[in-house]
Amino acid sequence: MEPHIRGIHHVTAIAGDAQRNLHFYTHTLGLRLVKKTVNFDDPGTYHFYFANETGEPGTILTFFPWEGITQGRRGTGQATETAFTVPDGSFDFWMHRFEQENIIYNKPAQRFHEQYLTFLDPDGLKLELVIPENTDPRKPYTTNDIAESNAIRGFQGVTLSLNKLEPTARILTEVFGYRQTEQQVNRYRYETDAIATAATVDLVHLPDERNGVVAGGSVHHVAFRVESEEAQLYFREKLDAMGMSITPQIDRDYFKSVYFREPGGVLFEIATDPPGFTANEPLEALGTSLKLPKMYESRRKEIEKVLPPLEGLKD
Protein backbone atom coordinates (compact mmCIF):
# COMPACT_ATOMS: atom_id res chain seq x y z
CA MET A 1 0.00 0.00 0.00
CA GLU A 2 1.28 3.46 -0.90
CA PRO A 3 2.28 5.54 2.14
CA HIS A 4 0.16 8.52 3.16
CA ILE A 5 0.73 11.88 4.79
CA ARG A 6 -1.57 11.63 7.81
CA GLY A 7 -2.27 15.32 8.37
CA ILE A 8 -0.32 17.65 10.64
CA HIS A 9 2.09 16.20 13.19
CA HIS A 10 3.05 19.42 14.97
CA VAL A 11 3.54 23.14 14.51
CA THR A 12 6.62 24.87 15.91
CA ALA A 13 6.64 28.59 16.71
CA ILE A 14 8.92 31.19 18.29
CA ALA A 15 8.23 32.96 21.58
CA GLY A 16 10.07 35.43 23.78
CA ASP A 17 9.75 34.97 27.53
CA ALA A 18 9.72 31.27 28.50
CA GLN A 19 7.72 31.66 31.70
CA ARG A 20 5.04 33.72 29.97
CA ASN A 21 4.81 31.18 27.16
CA LEU A 22 4.51 28.27 29.60
CA HIS A 23 1.81 30.04 31.62
CA PHE A 24 -0.29 30.95 28.60
CA TYR A 25 -0.39 27.51 27.03
CA THR A 26 -0.79 25.46 30.21
CA HIS A 27 -2.95 27.85 32.27
CA THR A 28 -4.87 30.03 29.80
CA LEU A 29 -5.38 27.42 27.06
CA GLY A 30 -5.17 24.37 29.30
CA LEU A 31 -2.79 22.31 27.17
CA ARG A 32 -0.44 19.81 28.72
CA LEU A 33 3.30 20.36 28.72
CA VAL A 34 4.28 16.92 27.43
CA LYS A 35 7.99 17.58 27.01
CA LYS A 36 10.44 20.10 28.41
CA THR A 37 13.71 19.90 26.53
CA VAL A 38 16.13 22.22 24.69
CA ASN A 39 16.73 23.36 21.14
CA PHE A 40 19.02 20.86 19.38
CA ASP A 41 21.05 23.70 17.83
CA ASP A 42 20.94 26.06 20.82
CA PRO A 43 20.89 24.12 24.12
CA GLY A 44 20.67 27.35 26.11
CA THR A 45 17.09 27.73 24.84
CA TYR A 46 14.12 25.64 25.92
CA HIS A 47 11.98 23.64 23.55
CA PHE A 48 8.45 23.24 24.95
CA TYR A 49 5.91 20.78 23.56
CA PHE A 50 2.24 21.42 24.40
CA ALA A 51 -0.42 18.88 23.44
CA ASN A 52 -3.32 16.76 24.65
CA GLU A 53 -2.91 14.32 27.52
CA THR A 54 -0.93 11.73 25.56
CA GLY A 55 1.02 14.05 23.26
CA GLU A 56 -0.86 12.65 20.26
CA PRO A 57 0.41 13.75 16.82
CA GLY A 58 -1.96 16.36 15.45
CA THR A 59 -2.30 18.09 18.84
CA ILE A 60 1.29 19.27 19.37
CA LEU A 61 2.25 22.96 19.36
CA THR A 62 5.91 23.50 20.20
CA PHE A 63 7.94 26.60 21.01
CA PHE A 64 11.47 27.91 21.01
CA PRO A 65 11.27 30.70 23.64
CA TRP A 66 14.24 32.88 22.73
CA GLU A 67 14.59 35.55 25.40
CA GLY A 68 14.73 39.07 23.92
CA ILE A 69 14.02 38.04 20.33
CA THR A 70 12.72 40.72 17.99
CA GLN A 71 9.05 40.73 16.96
CA GLY A 72 8.18 38.94 13.74
CA ARG A 73 5.82 40.23 11.07
CA ARG A 74 3.00 38.32 9.44
CA GLY A 75 3.18 38.20 5.66
CA THR A 76 3.61 35.83 2.76
CA GLY A 77 5.89 32.81 2.85
CA GLN A 78 4.57 31.96 6.29
CA ALA A 79 2.11 29.85 8.20
CA THR A 80 0.05 32.78 9.46
CA GLU A 81 -2.76 31.07 11.41
CA THR A 82 -2.88 27.90 13.50
CA ALA A 83 -6.34 26.55 14.31
CA PHE A 84 -7.47 24.26 17.15
CA THR A 85 -10.84 22.53 17.45
CA VAL A 86 -13.13 23.03 20.45
CA PRO A 87 -16.62 21.70 21.25
CA ASP A 88 -19.82 23.29 20.02
CA GLY A 89 -21.11 25.83 22.55
CA SER A 90 -17.70 26.62 24.07
CA PHE A 91 -17.07 30.06 22.54
CA ASP A 92 -18.79 31.95 25.39
CA PHE A 93 -16.46 30.22 27.84
CA TRP A 94 -13.38 31.11 25.80
CA MET A 95 -14.33 34.74 25.21
CA HIS A 96 -14.98 35.20 28.92
CA ARG A 97 -11.64 33.57 29.70
CA PHE A 98 -9.80 35.75 27.20
CA GLU A 99 -11.32 38.86 28.75
CA GLN A 100 -10.28 37.71 32.23
CA GLU A 101 -6.73 37.09 31.00
CA ASN A 102 -6.53 40.29 28.87
CA ILE A 103 -6.07 38.29 25.67
CA ILE A 104 -6.71 40.06 22.36
CA TYR A 105 -9.48 38.33 20.39
CA ASN A 106 -12.08 38.96 17.71
CA LYS A 107 -15.75 38.12 17.84
CA PRO A 108 -16.71 34.75 16.30
CA ALA A 109 -17.04 34.61 12.52
CA GLN A 110 -17.83 31.95 9.95
CA ARG A 111 -15.64 30.36 7.28
CA PHE A 112 -16.39 27.31 5.15
CA HIS A 113 -19.50 26.42 7.20
CA GLU A 114 -17.50 26.52 10.43
CA GLN A 115 -17.47 29.06 13.25
CA TYR A 116 -14.07 30.31 14.32
CA LEU A 117 -12.68 32.61 17.01
CA THR A 118 -9.37 34.40 16.37
CA PHE A 119 -7.01 35.44 19.17
CA LEU A 120 -3.35 36.30 19.78
CA ASP A 121 -0.95 34.73 22.23
CA PRO A 122 1.27 37.07 24.34
CA ASP A 123 3.92 37.14 21.59
CA GLY A 124 1.40 38.01 18.87
CA LEU A 125 1.09 34.51 17.38
CA LYS A 126 -2.24 34.32 15.55
CA LEU A 127 -4.38 31.38 16.69
CA GLU A 128 -7.94 30.23 16.07
CA LEU A 129 -10.49 28.12 17.88
CA VAL A 130 -12.80 26.32 15.44
CA ILE A 131 -16.05 24.45 15.99
CA PRO A 132 -15.75 21.72 13.36
CA GLU A 133 -18.65 20.47 11.27
CA ASN A 134 -18.09 16.97 12.66
CA THR A 135 -17.46 16.46 16.39
CA ASP A 136 -13.76 15.99 17.13
CA PRO A 137 -13.42 12.64 18.99
CA ARG A 138 -9.93 13.24 20.39
CA LYS A 139 -9.67 13.20 24.17
CA PRO A 140 -8.46 16.57 25.49
CA TYR A 141 -6.34 17.46 28.47
CA THR A 142 -8.38 19.13 31.20
CA THR A 143 -7.53 21.39 34.13
CA ASN A 144 -9.31 22.69 37.22
CA ASP A 145 -10.49 25.67 35.15
CA ILE A 146 -11.14 24.02 31.79
CA ALA A 147 -13.55 21.10 31.67
CA GLU A 148 -13.84 18.56 28.86
CA SER A 149 -16.94 20.36 27.55
CA ASN A 150 -14.76 23.38 26.65
CA ALA A 151 -11.25 21.96 26.27
CA ILE A 152 -9.12 22.11 23.14
CA ARG A 153 -9.03 18.83 21.19
CA GLY A 154 -6.08 19.39 18.86
CA PHE A 155 -5.35 21.00 15.51
CA GLN A 156 -7.94 21.66 12.89
CA GLY A 157 -5.30 22.93 10.49
CA VAL A 158 -2.99 25.74 9.41
CA THR A 159 -3.22 28.67 7.01
CA LEU A 160 -0.34 29.51 4.67
CA SER A 161 -0.14 32.99 3.13
CA LEU A 162 1.46 32.95 -0.31
CA ASN A 163 2.35 35.25 -3.22
CA LYS A 164 1.91 32.33 -5.64
CA LEU A 165 -0.61 29.58 -5.01
CA GLU A 166 0.08 26.89 -7.60
CA PRO A 167 3.59 25.67 -6.60
CA THR A 168 2.55 25.04 -2.99
CA ALA A 169 -0.76 23.51 -4.08
CA ARG A 170 1.21 21.11 -6.25
CA ILE A 171 3.20 19.85 -3.24
CA LEU A 172 -0.01 19.34 -1.28
CA THR A 173 -1.85 17.53 -4.07
CA GLU A 174 0.81 15.69 -6.08
CA VAL A 175 3.07 14.70 -3.18
CA PHE A 176 1.06 14.81 0.04
CA GLY A 177 -2.21 13.51 -1.40
CA TYR A 178 -4.40 16.46 -0.38
CA ARG A 179 -7.26 17.67 -2.57
CA GLN A 180 -8.88 21.08 -2.88
CA THR A 181 -12.31 20.93 -1.26
CA GLU A 182 -13.51 24.55 -1.03
CA GLN A 183 -12.76 28.13 -2.02
CA GLN A 184 -13.83 31.41 -0.46
CA VAL A 185 -12.55 34.50 -2.32
CA ASN A 186 -8.74 34.12 -2.15
CA ARG A 187 -8.73 31.31 0.44
CA TYR A 188 -8.41 27.76 -0.88
CA ARG A 189 -8.97 24.77 1.39
CA TYR A 190 -7.03 21.53 0.96
CA GLU A 191 -7.79 18.37 2.94
CA THR A 192 -6.55 14.81 3.19
CA ASP A 193 -8.76 11.75 3.47
CA ALA A 194 -5.98 9.82 5.21
CA ILE A 195 -7.16 10.97 8.65
CA ALA A 196 -10.19 12.75 10.08
CA THR A 197 -8.43 15.31 12.31
CA ALA A 198 -5.64 17.89 11.80
CA ALA A 199 -6.29 17.27 8.12
CA THR A 200 -6.72 20.81 6.76
CA VAL A 201 -4.37 23.28 5.07
CA ASP A 202 -5.74 26.61 3.83
CA LEU A 203 -3.80 28.55 1.21
CA VAL A 204 -4.45 32.31 1.09
CA HIS A 205 -3.39 33.94 -2.17
CA LEU A 206 -1.88 37.40 -1.58
CA PRO A 207 0.06 38.23 -4.78
CA ASP A 208 0.97 41.78 -3.75
CA GLU A 209 1.67 41.20 -0.04
CA ARG A 210 5.24 41.55 1.23
CA ASN A 211 7.05 38.60 2.75
CA GLY A 212 6.68 38.05 6.47
CA VAL A 213 9.54 37.98 8.97
CA VAL A 214 9.90 34.84 11.06
CA ALA A 215 10.84 35.90 14.60
CA GLY A 216 8.92 36.31 17.86
CA GLY A 217 5.24 35.46 17.50
CA SER A 218 5.77 33.55 14.23
CA VAL A 219 5.47 29.95 13.13
CA HIS A 220 8.91 28.48 12.47
CA HIS A 221 7.75 25.37 10.61
CA VAL A 222 4.82 23.03 9.99
CA ALA A 223 5.36 19.28 10.41
CA PHE A 224 3.30 16.65 8.61
CA ARG A 225 3.02 13.13 9.97
CA VAL A 226 3.83 9.69 8.59
CA GLU A 227 3.43 6.34 10.32
CA SER A 228 6.96 5.02 9.81
CA GLU A 229 10.51 5.72 8.70
CA GLU A 230 9.80 3.77 5.52
CA ALA A 231 6.94 6.13 4.67
CA GLN A 232 9.17 9.09 5.44
CA LEU A 233 11.85 7.78 3.06
CA TYR A 234 9.20 7.34 0.36
CA PHE A 235 8.22 11.01 0.56
CA ARG A 236 11.81 12.14 0.85
CA GLU A 237 12.70 10.38 -2.39
CA LYS A 238 9.61 11.77 -4.11
CA LEU A 239 10.44 15.34 -3.09
CA ASP A 240 14.10 14.91 -4.02
CA ALA A 241 13.05 13.74 -7.49
CA MET A 242 11.03 16.97 -7.86
CA GLY A 243 14.16 19.02 -7.15
CA MET A 244 13.27 19.99 -3.60
CA SER A 245 16.30 20.53 -1.36
CA ILE A 246 15.48 18.17 1.50
CA THR A 247 17.60 17.26 4.52
CA PRO A 248 18.74 13.78 5.49
CA GLN A 249 16.79 12.15 8.30
CA ILE A 250 17.43 13.79 11.69
CA ASP A 251 16.70 12.07 14.99
CA ARG A 252 14.67 14.39 17.25
CA ASP A 253 14.40 11.78 20.06
CA TYR A 254 10.57 11.67 19.93
CA PHE A 255 10.29 11.37 16.14
CA LYS A 256 12.53 11.26 13.08
CA SER A 257 12.44 14.30 10.80
CA VAL A 258 13.28 15.54 7.32
CA TYR A 259 12.92 19.22 6.35
CA PHE A 260 12.45 21.18 3.14
CA ARG A 261 11.27 24.65 2.21
CA GLU A 262 8.21 24.40 -0.01
CA PRO A 263 8.11 26.68 -3.09
CA GLY A 264 6.09 29.39 -1.32
CA GLY A 265 8.77 29.78 1.35
CA VAL A 266 7.25 27.91 4.32
CA LEU A 267 9.53 25.44 6.08
CA PHE A 268 7.92 21.99 6.04
CA GLU A 269 8.89 18.95 8.05
CA ILE A 270 7.85 15.32 7.64
CA ALA A 271 7.91 13.62 11.05
CA THR A 272 7.34 10.02 12.08
CA ASP A 273 4.68 9.14 14.65
CA PRO A 274 6.99 6.84 16.65
CA PRO A 275 8.60 6.67 19.11
CA GLY A 276 6.56 9.42 20.81
CA PHE A 277 6.98 11.29 24.09
CA THR A 278 6.93 8.24 26.36
CA ALA A 279 10.31 7.24 24.93
CA ASN A 280 12.05 8.69 27.99
CA GLU A 281 9.21 9.56 30.43
CA PRO A 282 6.15 7.60 31.55
CA LEU A 283 2.78 8.99 30.46
CA GLU A 284 1.83 10.20 33.93
CA ALA A 285 5.10 12.16 34.26
CA LEU A 286 5.30 13.79 30.83
CA GLY A 287 6.83 17.25 30.93
CA THR A 288 7.74 17.20 34.61
CA SER A 289 11.53 17.08 34.23
CA LEU A 290 14.10 18.54 31.86
CA LYS A 291 14.96 15.97 29.20
CA LEU A 292 18.11 16.73 27.23
CA PRO A 293 19.15 15.33 23.86
CA LYS A 294 21.72 12.60 24.44
CA MET A 295 24.55 14.69 23.02
CA TYR A 296 23.99 17.34 25.74
CA GLU A 297 23.51 15.11 28.77
CA SER A 298 27.17 15.45 29.79
CA ARG A 299 26.64 19.26 29.90
CA ARG A 300 23.48 19.12 32.03
CA LYS A 301 24.77 21.25 34.92
CA GLU A 302 26.09 23.90 32.56
CA ILE A 303 22.85 24.01 30.57
CA GLU A 304 20.62 24.13 33.65
CA LYS A 305 22.51 27.21 34.86
CA VAL A 306 21.84 29.04 31.58
CA LEU A 307 18.14 28.18 31.17
CA PRO A 308 15.65 30.59 32.76
CA PRO A 309 14.03 29.27 35.96
CA LEU A 310 10.38 28.22 35.59
CA GLU A 311 7.52 28.27 38.05
CA GLY A 312 4.45 26.06 37.98
CA LEU A 313 3.35 23.99 35.02
CA LYS A 314 -0.40 24.48 35.56
CA ASP A 315 -2.63 26.57 37.79
N, C-alpha and C positions, 0 to 999 in steps of 0.2 A: 504494500500500500504506500502511495506517495505521502511523504511527510507534509504536515500542515503547520502554519503559523497559528497558534492558539490564542490570538488576541494579545493584549498588553500584559507584560510581565511586571514591570515597574516603571515609574517615572522618577528621575533624579533631578533635583533642583538645588539652587544655591541660596543660602541664607546668610545673615550677618551674625547676630548674637546667638550663641548656642543655647543658653538658658531660656531666652525668649522663644526660640524655635521649639524647644522641647515642651515648654509650658503650653504653647498654642495648640500643638498637635495632640498632646496627651490630655490636657485639661479642657481646652475650648472645644476641640473637635472630638475628643474621646477615642482617639486611635490608640492602639497599643504600640509601645516601643518594643519591637521584637528583636532588635539587635543594636548594640552600642559598640561601634568599632571605630577605626580611623581610615582616612583616605589612603589608598595604596601608594599614591605618589607623594603624599604630604602627610606623614604620620603625626604631625603636630596639629592636625585638624580632625575633628570628629567626622564620622559618617554615621548618621542616624537612619534607621529603617523603621517606618511607621506602617502599621497594617491592621488586619483583623486579628482575631485571637490566635490563629495558627500561623500567621505570616503567609497566607495563601497567595500564590502568584495571581496578579490581577487586582490586588488590594494594596500593593506596596508603594508608598511614596517615600523616597529617601532624600536626604539633605547632606550637603557639605556646608556646615556653618563656618564660613571664613570671617573671622572677626575683623571689622573695619573695612570690608570690601565695598567698593563703589556700587552705586545703584545701577541696575540694568535698565534697558529701555525696550518696551515691547515694539515689535515691528516684524517685517518679513524674515523668512529664514529661521523661524522659531516655532516651538510649541508654545502657543500663547494662552491656552486655557486647558485646565485639567479638571475633568468632571467626575464626581462621585455620585452614586445612587443612594437615595434615602427612601423610606416608606411614604406611601400616600398619606396625606394629612399631617406631615411633620414640619411643614414650612413655618407655621406659626411658632412652634417651639424654637426653631433655629433663628428666626428673626428676633424673637425675644432674647435669645441667648446672645446674639451678635450685639444687640443694643446694650445689654448688661456688660459685655466685654469691650465695648467701644470699637467694634469691628465694622469697617466700611462695607456696606452691601447695597445692592439694588433690589427694588421690589420684584416679585416673581414675574416672569414673562413666559412666553410659549415659543417653542421651536420644534419643528418636525413632530407635531402632535404630543410633545412632552413639555411639562412645566419645568422651568429651571430657575435657580436663585444664584446670582453672581455675588461673590464677595472677595475681599483681598486679605491675604495673611499679613502679619506685621511687617514683612519685607516688601510687600506690594505684589506678591505672586497672585495671579488671577486664578481663582478656583470657582467651581460651580457645584451646586447640589441639584440633582435631577431626579424627578419622579418618573421612573421608566414606565413604558406602556405595559410591560409584563413584570409582575412582581419579582424582585431579585431574591433568589432563594439562599444566598450566601449568609452564613451565620456571622453577625457582627460582634465586635468587642463592645462591652458595655461598662459603664462606670456608675458611681453613686448618683451622678447628675444626669446621665444620658441612658435612658432605658432602651430596650430592644425595639420598642415601637417608634423610636426616633433615630436610632443609631445608623451611622454610615455603614453601608454594605461593602463597598469596594469601588473600583473605577467603573464608570460608564464608558469613558473614552477620552480622547485628547483632540484639540483643535490645532492645526498647523496653518500659519499664515504665510502665503507664498506669492512671489511676483509672477511666477509661471506655474500653472496647474499641472499640465500634462506630464512632465517628466516624473514628478512625485506620484501622480496617479498611476503611472506605468509600473513603478515599483510595487505599489499596493496591489494592483490587479494581476500583473504578469508574474510577479515573484511571490508575493505574500498570499495570493488567492482571495483578496478582498473583491467586492463588487460594489459599484455605485448603486445606492438604493433610493436616494432622494436628493433634491436640489431646492434651495430657497435663496433666490437672488444670486449672490456670489458665494454661497456656502454649499459645498457638495459633500454629501455623506457617503462614506464607504464602510462596509461591514463584512465580517467574515461569518460563515456558517459553521466554522470549526468548533465554536464554543458559544454559549449563550450570554456570557457576561464579559465585560471589559473588551468588547468586540468592535468598538466604533472608532473611526478616525474621520474627523471633519476637515476638509480642506477649504480654506477661505482664500479666494483669489483677489489679491490687492496689487494690481500691476504697477501702480504708481507710488506705492508706499515704500519708505526707506527701510533698509535693513535694521533689525533690532540689534541690541547689544546684550550679550549674555553676561550677566554679573549678578549682583544681589537681587533677589526677587524674580529670577528667571529660571526656566527649565534648562537644565544642562543637556539631558538626553532622554529619549524615549526608548524603552526596552520592550521587545516583543518576545513572546515565549514559545519554546519548542519543548517537546517531551523528552528528548534525549540528545546526546552528543552526536549520534549518527544523523539525526534530523538537522542539527545545527550545521554539520559538515555539508549536508546536501544543499542548504541555502547559501552557505559560504561559497561553494563551488559555482552555484548558479549566478550569484552576484559578481563573482570574479570574472566569469565568462562574459558578463555584460559590460565589463570595464570599470566596475566599481572598485575603489581602493579600500580593501577590507583587511582588518587586522588578523593575525593568527589568533587562535583560541587563547584566552587568558583565564586563569583560574581565580575566581573571586571568592573562594572558600564556600559560599552558599549556592553558587551556580557557576557555570562556565560561560564565557562571553566572547563574542566577536563584535566589532564596531565598524561602522562605515558612515560617511556623511552622504545622505541621499541628495539627489540633484538640486532640491530646493534649499539646501543648506542646513537642514536639521540633522543633528547627530543621532543615528539609530544604533541600537544594540539588539542582538539576538541572544537571548539568555535561556539556559536550560532550566527546567523545573527542578530537577534534583541537583545537589543533595538536600537543599532547604536549610532553614534556620536551626533545626534541631541537630545539625551536624556536630555542634560543639556546646550545646546547652539543652537541657530538657525543656519540654513544652511549657511546664509550669514556671520555669525560671527565665524564659526568654527576655532579653534586654536588661537583666538585673546586674550584670557585671560587664566590665570592659573586656571585649574579645579582640585580640590583636591578630593581624595576619602573621603567619608562622615566621616570616622573615624578620618581623619586628619584635618577636617575643623576648629576645635577648636584651632589647633596649627598653623593656617595660618601665623601669623606674624613671629613666630619662624622659620617656614620652608622657608618663603620668604627671610629671612636674610641669610640663609645657601646656597640657590640655587645661582649658578652663574648668574650675570646679562646678559641679551641677548639684542642684537641690531638687528632691522630689520628682518622681516619675509621673505621678498622677494625684490630683486632688480628690 
